[in-house]
Amino acid sequence: AISRYFPAEQAEKAFRLCVNWSVRFLIVGGRGGLLDRQYSDRAHEIGTGRIRKPSERAEAMRDYVPNDATFEQEFARARVTQSYLARYYLRALDHALAGEAEPERVANPETEVVNLEHVMPRVPSQEWHVDAETALACEKRLGNMVLLRAKRNVELGNTGFAKKKKVFEESGFLITRDITHYEEWGLDEINERQAKLAKLAVKTWPIDSKK
């Protein structure tokens, strides 16, 4: 419906909103059947001319898309189990930190080029002084993940945080270099970083086309 009835410039805005809303639903969860119905209704309204621009469509979805407060709250504690989604979230947030547009662009899909690095490793070495239960709890937290060139990732393995920081400082990703201001790394730091990412996420995937 968007492709058929919206001019190219408005269609681009409308599709970007689709991406933003999808991220919000992925993070917050639920509403599957309700979302299907609302998307169907909006398509019908576009086709019949009741909705003629993205702002009208956004207003019609306002009661169904997770609002900023809910999205930020859920993002701050989200666990991301799919690596490709974690890579996308981090790359989009990195674009936002750099002041770049089009956050729907994805990181290089070739994992041999860019992949995920868990700051606190899944299986920590003795350098970490952390128990296995804590490491497991932090494994899927987005606040514990960065983007890194695959070669450097392999080199790091499960080395301690001090050694990892030196590599992070050389990264081309702002979201990775941002880790280096921490003196140590544990659950408190992961929670703090993810809360900061959550505030940035609200701006990265805005609920309407005005932002």
C-alpha positions, 0 to 999 in steps of 0.5 A, a space after each residue: 500500500 505504501 509503495 503503491 499510493 505514497 510518493 517516493 519521498 513519503 514512502 521512504 519516511 513511511 518505510 523508515 517508520 516501519 523499521 522503527 516500529 519493528 524494533 520497538 515491538 521486537 524489544 518490548 514483545 507481545 501484541 502479535 495479533 493486534 499488530 497484524 490487525 493494525 497494519 492491515 487496517 492502516 494498509 486499507 486506509 492508505 488504499 482508500 485515501 483516508 491516510 495520505 502521508 506518514 504523519 497520519 499513519 503514525 498518528 493512527 498507530 500511536 496507541 499501538 506502538 510502544 511509547 518512548 518510556 516503555 521502549 527505553 525501559 525494556 531496552 535497558 534490560 533487554 537480552 538479545 539472543 539473535 546475533 544478527 539482531 544484536 549486530 544490527 542494533 549496535 550498528 544502528 546505535 553507532 550510526 546515531 552516535 556518529 550523527 549519521 542518518 538511515 539507522 536501518 542500515 545493517 553492519 557488514 553481514 559477513 561475520 568474518 569481517 565484523 562480528 560481535 565481541 562479548 566484553 565479559 566473555 561467555 567463559 571468563 578466564 581467571 583474569 576476570 574474577 567473576 563466577 560462571 553464573 554472572 558470566 552466563 547472566 550477562 552473555 546476552 545483554 546488549 550492554 555487554 556487546 560491541 562490534 569488532 573486526 573479526 580478526 581482533 575478536 579472535 585475538 582477544 578470546 577471553 582475555 581480561 578487560 585491561 587488554 581488551 580496552 587497548 583493542 577497543 581504543 583502536 576500533 572504528 566503531 564509536 560504540 566500541 570505543 565508548 567502552 574504554 572510559 570504564 576502569 573495570 567491567 562487571 554487572 554494574 557497568 553492563 547495566 549502566 552502559 545498557 541504560 545509556 544505550 536505551 536512551 540513545 535507542 529512543 532517538 535512533 528508532 523514533 516513534 514518528 517521522 517528526 524526530 
